[in-house]
């Protein structure tokens, strides 16, 4: 679901070795960014051993988003 009024700049795909594709939207909306951070923590915990590269810290993850 896309929050109404978001300033979207791109859609990013993260392909995990498990075959899961995680899509999220880049935005400047603070509430949506907080949700993205929550998803980051959820996915790093759930798929910690399935990243295609070494797990990175949250800031690097969000910067690449």
N, C-alpha and C positions, 0 to 999 in steps of 0.2 A: 504494500500500500504506500502511495506517495503522499506525504503531507502537503496539504494545500498551501500555496504561497512560497514554496521552496525555491531558492535560486539555484537551479540545477546547472551544472556545467558539463557533466559527462556521466556515463554509466561504466562501472568497472567490473570486470569479471575476475574472480579468483578461482582457479582450477586446483582442486585438492586431489592428491593421489587416490583418495578413496572414490573419486568419480563425482563428488559433489561439486556443483558450480554455485558459488556464493555471489549473488549480484547485489550491489548496493549503489545508491546514488550519491554523488558528491554534491554537497550543499553547504551554504553558510548559515543555515538555520540551527541555532544552538540546541534546540530540543532534539532535532533530527540527528545532529552530531553526537549527542549523548546516547541516542539509540544505537548509532553506529559503533560507538565505543563498547556498548553493552554486547552487541553482536560480535565484536572483535574478541572480547573475553570469552564469550560463549563458544565461538568456533575454535579459539586456541586451546581451550580446555577439552572440547569434544574431539578435536582432530590433532592433538599435539604431536602425535607420531605419524601423521599423514601429510604434513606440508611438503610441497615439492622442493622447498628450500628450507634453510635453517630458520626457525621462528625468530621473528624480530620484535623489537619493542613497539609499543602502541604508537609512538610518535612517528616512527618510520613507516608503519603500516598506513597511518592516516595521511602522511605526506605523499605517499605513492598513490593514494586514492585520488 
